[in-house]
Amino acid sequence: MELSQIALNHGLTFLAWATGVVVIVVGGFLVKLLLDLSVLAKNLNETSMIVNTELKPTLQGVNETLATINEIIKNTDKGVGDFKSALGKIVDKTKLVSSSIIGGLINGFATAYKLFKK
């Protein structure tokens, strides 16, 4: 009986040492993981600060460019509207003049026809 008790004691001792070694190894990996996560969080914070610093002037430039383009489009739209209005007035006057000329020609031909008909 004493021999089985010694074997059991050696087995439990080995199990305790193996468990201790595994816990120490896993604890070391957890510490390494926490350190790496800390470095990652620090790098992400620095990256976000750099992006924020660089993005503000870029967005201001884009905003100014869009404002300039908007102003150009408004001026072009106004110019096209003015041209359309002027062209409409010219067409109206041309219609008025051409209708009076055509009306005068028709009256002239009618009068000449009446004179030659007599």
Secondary structure, DSSP 8 states (H G I E B T S, - for coil): -HHHHHHHHHHHHHHHHHHHHHHHHHHHHHHHHHHHHHHHHHHHHHHHHHHHHHHHHHHHHHHHHHHHHHHHHHHHHHHHHHHHHHHHHHHHHHHHHHHHHHHHHHHHHHHHHHHHH-
